[in-house]
């Protein structure tokens, strides 16, 4: 749309219902007791703690951590079972990072109540010590499953997965990062071994869904939404694996009005979402789950982060 202001005014209103496993809200499943799980997510915040100025040609007046916090608080008051997640590249982009080295971002995100986040390539901009030294300022875990940090200062500090319990629903979350070679200076990721995302995803699904019996499996991805080459991306990941219910993405700064649906190897739908960059929008996916009947339904919406959220 040519007018970005008008576009964002409409973002918070629309909602697309996605029927997983062939179900829809018109089916008999709607009559069963469904537990509602609300996933809120951000990606590629790039240290944009403050809103863009009103004079910005692309994102006039959009964004701001305080506004995101206000919206998240409102949703949490309305929804009992909520998770707030981030998909990487928290660092780099404004003087806040240049001066505070990530401390400001992580302290604020901790106060906002993030439940988990994954790491993007820009988290490595100050090297492994630049990640490790700032983690004391955060009260939520970094999750990554395909970087092997053995023998580095990050060994044992990055979770390969995390399990959350909401009501009677068990939620497993794992994380995947982009190939660092060519994106990150070798000295800044020295000793980190990159493992194939598809191979790792299959292992994580086997662990979370088969062994841990999770009802919902979430991948926090910093791979990018799509690719015109053979490079790994969220679309390819979804099509090449089974067992992932939702991929929350980052890296490509893709702004999706509604979540994308992709069929996996078992011909089941995977929900994929990403919300641009710099905190201009908050993504939301509501899952409605009946674990006894094996039913999962999802609704996606995109919320503009603008001055209407100011107190």
C-alpha positions in Angstrom: 0.0 0.0 0.0 1.3 3.4 -0.9 0.2 5.2 2.3 2.0 3.6 5.2 0.0 5.5 7.8 -3.3 4.2 6.5 -1.8 0.7 6.2 -0.8 0.6 9.8 -4.1 2.0 11.0 -5.7 -1.2 9.7 -3.1 -3.6 11.0 -4.6 -4.1 14.5 -8.1 -4.8 13.1 -7.6 -7.7 10.8 -7.4 -11.3 11.8 -7.0 -14.4 9.7 -8.0 -17.7 11.1 -5.9 -20.7 10.2 -7.3 -24.2 10.4 -4.6 -26.7 11.4 -5.0 -30.3 10.6 -8.1 -29.7 8.5 -10.2 -28.1 11.2 -11.9 -24.8 11.3 -14.1 -22.9 13.8 -17.2 -24.1 12.0 -16.4 -27.7 12.9 -17.5 -29.6 15.9 -14.1 -28.7 17.4 -15.4 -25.3 18.3 -17.8 -26.9 20.7 -15.1 -28.5 22.7 -13.1 -26.9 25.5 -10.2 -25.1 23.8 -7.3 -23.6 25.7 -6.2 -20.3 24.2 -2.5 -19.6 24.0 -1.4 -16.1 22.9 2.0 -15.7 21.3 3.3 -12.1 21.0 6.5 -11.6 19.1 9.1 -9.1 17.9 12.2 -9.4 15.7 15.1 -7.3 14.5 14.6 -4.5 17.1 18.1 -3.2 16.3 18.3 -1.0 19.4 15.4 1.2 18.4 14.3 1.9 21.9 12.7 5.2 20.9 10.1 5.7 18.2 11.1 6.9 14.7 10.7 10.7 14.3 7.5 11.9 12.8 9.6 13.2 9.9 10.9 9.7 9.0 9.9 9.0 5.3 9.2 5.3 5.8 8.1 4.8 9.4 6.9 8.2 10.7 6.4 8.1 14.5 6.3 4.3 14.6 7.9 2.0 17.2 9.3 2.5 20.7 9.9 0.0 23.6 7.5 1.9 25.9 4.7 1.6 23.5 5.3 -2.1 22.9 5.3 -2.5 26.7 1.9 -0.7 27.0 0.3 -3.0 24.3 1.8 -6.1 25.9 0.5 -5.2 29.3 -3.0 -4.6 27.8 -3.0 -8.0 26.1 -1.8 -9.7 29.2 -4.7 -8.2 31.2 -7.1 -9.7 28.6 -5.4 -13.0 28.0 -4.5 -15.5 30.7 -1.9 -17.6 28.9 0.5 -15.4 27.0 4.2 -15.7 25.9 6.3 -12.8 24.7 9.1 -13.9 22.4 11.9 -12.2 20.3 13.5 -13.6 17.2 17.0 -12.0 17.2 19.0 -8.9 16.2 18.1 -7.0 19.4 21.5 -5.2 19.0 22.9 -2.7 16.6 21.3 0.3 14.9 21.2 3.3 17.3 23.6 5.0 19.7 22.0 3.1 22.5 24.0 0.0 21.4 27.1 2.0 20.6 27.2 3.4 24.1 25.6 0.7 26.3 26.7 -2.4 24.4 23.3 -4.1 24.8 22.7 -3.4 28.4 19.9 -0.9 27.8 18.0 -3.2 25.4 18.3 -6.3 27.7 17.3 -4.4 30.8 14.2 -3.0 29.2 13.2 -6.3 27.6 13.5 -7.9 31.0 11.2 -5.3 32.5 8.8 -5.8 29.6 8.6 -9.5 30.7 10.0 -11.3 27.6 9.7 -15.0 28.2 12.5 -16.0 25.7 14.4 -14.8 22.7 16.8 -16.2 20.1 20.1 -14.7 19.0 20.7 -13.1 15.6 23.9 -12.3 13.7 24.1 -8.8 15.1 24.3 -10.1 18.7 27.8 -11.1 17.7 28.9 -7.6 16.7 31.0 -7.2 19.9 32.1 -10.8 19.9 31.1 -13.7 22.2 32.2 -11.7 25.2 29.9 -9.0 24.1 27.0 -11.4 24.4 28.2 -13.2 27.6 29.0 -10.0 29.5 25.6 -8.5 28.9 23.5 -11.5 29.9 23.7 -10.5 33.5 21.2 -7.7 32.6 18.5 -10.1 31.4 16.0 -12.3 33.2 14.8 -14.3 30.2 16.8 -17.0 28.3 18.5 -16.9 25.0 17.5 -20.0 23.0 19.5 -21.4 20.1 19.8 -25.0 19.0 22.1 -25.0 16.0 25.1 -23.0 17.2 27.6 -25.2 19.2 29.3 -23.0 21.8 31.4 -25.8 23.3 34.8 -24.4 24.5 33.7 -20.8 24.3 32.6 -18.2 26.9 29.0 -19.0 26.0 29.2 -22.7 26.7 26.3 -23.6 28.9 24.8 -20.1 28.8 22.5 -20.4 25.7 19.6 -22.8 26.1 19.0 -25.3 23.2 15.3 -25.3 24.1 12.9 -24.3 26.8 9.6 -25.8 27.9 6.7 -23.6 29.2 3.5 -24.7 30.8 0.3 -22.7 30.3 -2.8 -24.3 31.9 -2.7 -27.9 30.7 -0.7 -27.1 27.6 3.0 -28.0 27.3 4.9 -25.7 25.0 8.3 -26.5 23.6 10.5 -23.7 22.1 13.8 -24.1 20.2 15.8 -21.6 18.2 17.7 -21.5 14.9 20.3 -19.0 13.7 21.6 -18.0 10.3 24.9 -19.1 8.9 27.4 -16.7 10.5 30.2 -17.0 7.9 30.0 -14.0 5.6 27.8 -12.1 8.1 30.0 -12.0 11.2 33.7 -11.3 11.4 35.4 -14.6 12.1 37.1 -13.2 15.3 33.6 -12.3 16.7 32.3 -15.9 16.4 35.5 -17.8 16.9 34.9 -21.3 18.1 31.2 -21.4 17.3 30.1 -24.3 15.1 27.1 -23.9 12.9 24.9 -26.9 12.4 22.4 -27.5 9.6 19.0 -26.1 10.7 16.9 -28.8 9.1 18.9 -31.6 10.8 18.8 -29.7 14.2 15.0 -29.0 13.8 14.3 -32.7 13.3 16.3 -33.5 16.5 14.5 -30.8 18.4 11.0 -32.0 17.3 11.9 -35.5 18.2 12.9 -34.3 21.7 10.1 -31.9 22.3 7.1 -33.6 20.6 8.0 -37.3 20.9 10.0 -37.4 24.2 8.7 -34.4 26.1 5.1 -34.8 24.7 4.8 -31.0 24.0 1.4 -30.0 22.7 2.8 -27.0 20.8 6.3 -26.7 19.2 7.6 -23.2 18.4 10.7 -22.4 16.5 12.3 -19.0 17.1 14.1 -18.4 13.8 16.7 -15.9 12.6 17.0 -17.5 9.2 15.0 -15.1 7.1 11.5 -15.5 5.7 12.2 -16.7 2.1 15.1 -17.0 -0.3 15.5 -17.0 -4.1 18.6 -19.2 -3.8 19.3 -22.4 -2.0 19.9 -20.5 1.3 18.0 -21.7 4.3 14.9 -19.8 5.2 11.6 -20.2 7.2 9.6 -21.3 4.1 12.2 -24.0 3.3 12.4 -25.1 6.9 8.7 -25.6 7.2 8.4 -27.5 4.0 11.4 -29.8 4.8 10.5 -30.8 8.3 7.6 -32.1 10.3 6.3 -31.4 13.8 6.8 -27.7 14.0 3.6 -25.9 14.7 4.7 -22.3 14.3 7.9 -20.5 13.1 8.3 -17.0 14.4 11.0 -15.4 12.3 13.5 -12.6 11.9 16.6 -11.5 9.9 14.9 -10.5 6.6 12.8 -7.7 8.1 9.7 -9.1 6.4 6.5 -7.4 7.4 3.6 -9.9 7.1 0.0 -8.5 7.3 -1.1 -12.1 8.2 0.7 -15.2 9.0 1.8 -17.5 6.1 0.6 -21.1 6.0 3.0 -23.8 4.6 2.5 -27.6 4.3 5.2 -29.6 6.0 6.4 -33.1 5.1 3.3 -34.6 6.8 1.0 -32.3 4.9 0.1 -30.4 8.0 0.1 -26.6 8.2 3.0 -24.7 9.8 2.2 -21.1 10.7 5.0 -18.6 9.8 5.1 -15.0 10.9 7.5 -12.0 11.0 6.8 -8.4 11.8 9.3 -6.1 10.0 12.0 -4.5 12.1 12.8 -1.8 14.7 9.7 -2.4 16.7 7.2 -0.9 14.2 4.7 -3.7 14.9 3.9 -6.5 17.3 2.9 -9.9 16.0 0.2 -11.9 17.6 -0.9 -15.5 17.1 -3.6 -17.0 19.2 -3.6 -20.8 19.3 -6.8 -22.6 20.4 -5.9 -26.1 21.5 -7.8 -29.2 22.6 -5.0 -31.7 23.5 -7.4 -34.5 24.0 -8.9 -34.2 20.5 -5.6 -33.2 18.9 -7.1 -30.0 17.6 -5.1 -26.8 17.0 -6.5 -23.6 15.5 -4.7 -20.4 15.1 -5.6 -16.7 14.5 -3.0 -14.1 13.5 -3.0 -10.4 13.7 -0.5 -7.5 13.4 -0.6 -4.5 15.7 0.9 -1.2 14.8 3.2 0.4 17.4 2.2 4.0 17.2 1.4 7.0 19.4 -2.1 5.7 20.1 -0.4 3.4 22.6 1.0 6.3 24.7 -0.6 6.8 28.1 
